[in-house]
C-alpha cells in the first residue's frame, strides 16, 4: 500500500501540476466601496467548445483513493466553496501513452481551502477531491465534452493510496 501525507497548498510545490489561484499579491486593478478586483490573473487555454461548470457535494469518507484520471487536451479548475478539500495529483508524464499511470508514490496530495483554487494543467493525473474531515462543496470548471472524449481513467483497486496525515498550515 502507498501512503501519502497531505500538505498545505503552496504555489511552488504545486507548480508541476498547474497553478494555484488565490488573492493576488499585486495591487488591485479596480476597487469601490466594499470590493476590490484583480482581473486576468490566470488564463484557461482557449477552447472552441467552451467550458462547463460542475458542482461537487463532498462528504467525509476514508482518506484514500483507488483511481485517477487525466484530460490530455484540457485543463481543469477545482475551487472549494465551503470546507477544505484534498486534491490528489501526479505529473503529466508519458503523454504519448495516455493510460500509462505513473508510480503511485509520484502522487502528491494538497489541502485546498475555500477562497483558493487549483488550475490543473492538461494531462495531470487527478481524481475527485476528498472532503477534509467535514462536508465540503466545490465548483469544477472543465472543457465541455471532456468527460466523453478527453478523459482517461485508471483504477488501482488492489493497491489503494492511503492519505496518512493531513498537515495544516497552522501546525
C-alpha positions in Angstrom: 0.0 0.0 0.0 1.2 3.5 -0.8 0.7 6.1 1.9 0.9 9.9 1.2 0.8 12.9 3.5 -1.5 15.8 2.5 0.4 19.1 2.5 -0.9 22.7 2.7 -1.3 24.2 -0.7 1.9 26.1 -1.8 2.3 27.6 -5.3 5.9 26.4 -5.7 5.1 22.8 -4.6 2.0 22.7 -6.8 3.8 24.2 -9.9 4.5 20.8 -11.6 0.7 20.1 -11.7 -0.7 23.6 -12.6 -1.4 26.9 -10.9 -2.7 28.0 -7.5 -5.3 30.7 -7.7 -5.6 32.9 -4.7 -5.7 36.6 -3.6 -3.0 38.3 -5.7 -0.1 40.0 -4.0 -0.1 42.8 -6.5 -2.2 46.0 -6.2 -5.8 45.6 -7.4 -6.9 46.7 -10.8 -10.0 48.5 -9.6 -11.9 49.0 -6.3 -15.0 50.6 -4.9 -17.0 50.6 -1.6 -16.7 47.1 -0.3 -14.9 45.5 -3.2 -11.5 45.0 -4.9 -10.9 43.5 -8.3 -7.9 41.7 -9.9 -8.6 40.7 -13.5 -6.9 38.1 -15.7 -4.6 36.6 -13.1 -4.7 33.1 -14.7 -5.9 32.1 -18.1 -7.6 28.9 -19.3 -6.4 27.6 -22.6 -8.7 28.7 -25.5 -11.5 26.2 -26.3 -13.9 26.3 -29.2 -16.1 24.0 -27.2 -16.4 26.3 -24.1 -16.2 25.2 -20.5 -18.8 23.6 -18.3 -19.3 24.4 -14.7 -19.7 21.4 -12.4 -20.7 21.2 -8.8 -19.3 18.7 -6.2 -21.0 17.9 -3.0 -18.4 16.2 -0.8 -19.0 14.1 2.3 -16.3 12.8 4.7 -15.0 9.4 3.6 -11.9 7.2 4.2 -8.8 9.3 3.3 -7.8 7.1 0.4 -8.1 6.9 -3.4 -8.0 4.0 -5.9 -8.4 5.6 -9.2 -7.1 8.6 -11.2 -8.0 10.3 -14.5 -6.4 12.8 -16.8 -7.6 15.0 -19.6 -4.9 15.0 -22.3 -6.1 18.2 -24.1 -7.8 20.3 -21.4 -7.3 22.0 -18.1 -9.5 21.6 -15.0 -10.2 24.1 -12.3 -11.2 23.0 -8.8 -12.5 25.7 -6.5 -13.7 24.8 -3.0 -16.8 26.9 -2.0 -17.3 25.5 1.5 -15.0 23.3 3.5 -11.5 22.3 2.7 -10.8 19.5 0.2 -7.9 17.2 -0.5 -6.8 17.3 -4.2 -4.5 14.4 -5.3 -2.3 14.9 -8.4 0.5 13.3 -10.3 2.8 14.7 -13.0 1.7 14.6 -16.7 4.3 12.0 -17.7 4.1 9.9 -20.8 1.7 12.0 -22.9 2.3 9.5 -25.8 0.7 6.8 -23.6 -2.4 8.4 -22.1 -3.3 5.3 -19.9 0.2 4.8 -18.5 -0.3 5.6 -14.8 2.9 6.8 -13.1 4.1 5.0 -9.9 1.6 5.7 -7.1 4.3 7.3 -5.0 4.6 10.0 -7.7 1.2 11.3 -6.5 1.0 14.4 -4.2 -1.9 15.5 -2.0 -2.7 19.1 -1.3 -5.2 20.7 1.1 -7.1 23.4 -0.7 -9.1 25.8 1.5 -12.2 27.8 0.4 -11.1 31.1 -1.2 -8.3 29.4 -3.1 -8.4 27.1 -6.2 -6.2 25.0 -8.4 -6.0 25.0 -12.1 -4.7 21.6 -13.3 -2.6 21.5 -16.4 -3.5 19.3 -19.3 -2.5 15.6 -18.8 -2.1 15.9 -15.0 -3.4 12.8 -13.2 -6.1 13.6 -10.5 -9.4 12.4 -9.2 -12.4 13.8 -7.4 -11.3 15.8 -4.4 -11.9 14.4 -1.0 -13.7 16.3 1.8 -11.1 17.1 4.5 -12.9 15.7 7.6 -16.1 17.7 7.2 -18.7 18.2 4.4 -17.5 20.4 1.6 -18.7 21.8 -1.8 -16.6 22.7 -4.8 -17.1 24.2 -8.2 -15.3 22.4 -11.1 -14.6 24.0 -14.5 -13.9 21.6 -17.3 -13.9 21.8 -21.1 -17.4 20.9 -22.5 -17.4 17.3 -23.5 -14.1 16.4 -21.8 -15.8 13.6 -19.9 -16.8 11.8 -23.1 -13.8 12.4 -25.3 -10.8 13.7 -23.3 -10.8 11.6 -20.1 -8.6 8.5 -19.4 -9.4 6.7 -16.2 -7.2 4.1 -14.5 -8.3 2.1 -11.4 -6.0 0.5 -9.0 -8.4 -1.1 -6.6 -5.9 -3.8 -5.4 -3.4 -1.1 -4.2 -5.3 2.0 -3.0 -3.3 5.0 -1.9 -3.9 5.9 1.8 -3.6 9.6 2.9 -2.0 9.1 6.3 -1.9 12.6 7.8 -3.1 16.0 6.9 -0.6 18.8 7.6 -2.3 22.1 8.4 -0.6 25.4 7.7 -1.2 26.4 11.3 0.7 23.4 12.8 
